[in-house]
């Protein structure tokens, strides 16, 4: 598999890595991204508080639960899920912008999120 440089005129591919929480999805995706520079990990929105070392807009887009639920009602997410009491979602606008720019985007989501993407 070879990466195609962004700006080549091609639309990016949407890839999904789906597995239960805590199974190492993020680790696997990071190793792929390290080898294939045209692949980008989507940055999820979440209602949970940042963990030590996490930065808003880098690791996640951190929003409060009210803002998140408003985004759900506006159809802002390709998929969203309640995972152990915290809300996580993938932005339609952010993902589409990356795909149009020719970047391949991988969603690192749980099984219920993957089912939502499949239904769209």
FENZIWO-V442529 format. One line per field, one symbol per residue. ss: DSSP state (@ for helix, = for strand, . for the rest). Layout:
# FENZIWO-V442529
ss->???
This chain:
# FENZIWO-V442529
ss->.............=====......@@@@@@@@@@@...===...==.........=...===..@@@@@@@@@...=======..======@@@@@@@@@...======.@@@@@@@@@.
